[in-house]
Structure formats: structure tokens, C-alpha cells
Amino acid sequence: MELDDVKSQGEPCNRSTGACGLGGWFQLEQRVTSELQRQGFKVVAAQIPVTSLSDDVTALRRVLRSQDGPVVLAGYSYGGAVITAAAAGDPKVKAWVYLAAIVPDEACATP
């Protein structure tokens, strides 16, 4: 599926925010964020400290609280565990994107 297909389904892209918690891979995060922004998506890259799962989830939750409207979270590698835990109970989070990511069991999703 191309990004243009995503933009044409459901709500217009300017009503959703993509928040990337990509697991500390800054260069990849920067490329993904730039490309999505170039295509008209509102994207926020969360700078997680990568010190512990708990610290990283707290950092991403701080970013989530600052967003207006629905949010789509994307996580690469370890970032998958971070987005899963950070989204728990947050009604703004409407979808998750896992890119070669760690997806924890439901019982392990919160730190």
C-alpha cells in the first residue's frame, strides 16, 4: 500500500498526527519523518531517551498528551514495545504501525 492510498482512506491526513517512537534510530526516524511530512502528513518524532522501557514510555506519553486529535503511532525495532505501552488507555491513539518491531504480549505491554 502506498502512502497516497492511506491518505485517501478514512479521515483526511491533516486530522491525524503520526508520532514516531522508532527506538533510538535517529537517522531512520529523521528520514521517515521528513518523507511523511513531504507528503502532507503531520508527523512528530518523539525523542525517547532509550534508558529504560519505563522512561521511554513516559517520554512518548508526554508527546501524545501534547497532540490534538487522533494519533497513529509507528515503532521500529524496540520502538514497537514503546508505542504499545505508551498507547495503553490513550483514546487519541487510533492505530499502530510496527516496522520490524518488538510487539510485547498483552500482559507485558505496560512497564
C-alpha positions in Angstrom: 0.0 0.0 0.0 1.3 3.4 -0.9 1.1 6.4 1.4 -1.3 8.1 -1.1 -3.7 5.1 -0.6 -3.6 5.8 3.2 -4.4 9.4 2.7 -7.4 8.6 0.6 -9.0 6.3 3.1 -11.0 7.5 6.2 -10.2 10.9 7.6 -8.0 13.3 5.7 -4.4 13.2 6.8 -4.5 16.7 8.3 -6.8 15.4 11.0 -4.4 12.8 12.3 -0.9 13.0 13.7 1.8 10.4 13.2 4.0 10.1 16.3 7.1 8.0 15.7 8.8 6.2 18.6 11.3 4.4 16.5 13.6 3.0 19.2 16.6 5.3 19.1 17.4 5.0 15.4 17.6 8.8 14.8 18.7 8.7 11.1 15.9 6.3 10.1 13.4 8.4 12.2 14.6 11.6 10.5 14.2 10.1 7.0 10.7 8.6 7.7 9.5 11.9 9.4 10.8 14.0 6.5 9.2 11.8 3.8 5.8 11.7 5.6 5.8 15.5 6.1 6.8 16.0 2.5 3.6 14.0 1.5 1.4 16.2 3.7 1.2 14.2 6.9 1.6 15.9 10.3 4.4 13.9 12.0 6.0 14.3 15.4 9.2 12.4 16.1 9.4 11.5 19.8 12.9 11.7 21.1 12.9 8.8 23.6 15.9 8.6 25.9 16.5 4.8 25.4 17.4 4.4 29.1 14.6 2.0 30.2 11.2 1.0 28.9 9.5 3.0 31.6 11.5 6.2 30.8 10.9 5.7 27.1 7.1 5.2 27.5 6.9 8.3 29.7 8.7 10.4 27.0 6.3 9.2 24.3 3.2 9.7 26.5 4.4 13.3 27.1 4.4 13.8 23.3 1.0 12.1 23.0 -0.5 14.5 25.6 0.6 17.5 23.5 -1.2 16.3 20.4 -4.7 17.4 19.3 -6.9 14.8 17.7 -6.3 11.2 16.6 -2.8 9.8 16.5 -1.2 6.9 14.6 1.9 5.5 16.3 4.8 4.0 14.5 7.6 2.0 16.0 10.7 0.3 14.6 12.5 -2.5 16.5 12.4 -1.8 20.2 10.1 1.2 19.5 7.3 -1.3 19.0 7.3 -2.2 22.7 7.4 1.6 23.5 4.4 2.5 21.3 2.4 -0.4 22.6 2.9 0.5 26.2 2.5 4.3 25.6 -0.8 3.8 23.8 -2.4 1.7 26.6 -5.6 3.5 27.6 -5.0 6.6 25.4 -8.2 7.3 23.4 -6.3 9.5 20.9 -4.3 6.5 19.6 -6.3 5.1 16.6 -3.7 2.9 15.0 -0.2 1.4 15.4 2.4 0.7 12.8 5.1 -1.9 13.6 8.2 -1.9 11.4 10.3 -5.0 12.1 9.3 -4.2 15.7 9.0 -5.9 19.0 5.4 -6.5 19.9 5.1 -7.5 23.5 2.5 -9.9 24.9 -0.6 -8.1 26.2 0.5 -8.9 29.8 3.8 -7.3 29.2 2.6 -4.2 27.4 2.8 -1.8 30.3 6.0 -1.1 32.2 
